[in-house]
Amino acid sequence: MPDTSRHLYALSIGSNRPLSARLTPPRLLAEAVRQIGALGTVRALSPTIETPPIGPSRRRFANAALLVDSALPPPAMLAALQGIETGLGRRRFQRWGARRLDIDIILWSGGRWRSRDLSIPHPAFAQRDFVLRPLLAIAGDWKCPRSGHSIRHLHALLRKAAHHRTARG
């Protein structure tokens, strides 16, 4: 009997390097969302935000989040998303370097997943404002299976920690 179950995925997408004059980072995100739609149904899409880079890149990022309902299990979803990244010009040169497209699986309706190639929830998502802020706009009540906290709560904790870091100077 075939598996007919559906899964809801929370994905984070980002770009800070154009593919061409026409395919700027925000347009790359829009094209990625269009292609992700072929993997299932896009249930929600956050506004695109601009964020500073992490690491050596100097280019600002365009970031967004989306919720996708799909029959694909996590390993197949990861492979499909990596295919979209590659098709839209992603080359894996340098960690945290400029990139045309990055798509991460942050959460899924099945709770936790752990394999050699994939960890859900994404290991560092709760420390990344560029992931939490867009996700907050579309899935604020989704609870992290690791901490039990909602996206809204995790974002508030992150903002509070950032405020304490700046206040201490």
Secondary structure, 3 states (H helix, E strand, C coil): CCCCCCEEEEEEEEECCCCCCCCCHHHHHHHHHHHHHHHCEEEEECCCEEECCCCCCCCCEEEEEEEEEECCCHHHHHHHHHHHHHHCCCCCCCCCCCCCCEEEEEEECCCCEECCCCEECCCCHHHCHHHHHHHHHHHCCCECCCCCCEHHHHHHHHHHHHHHHHHHC
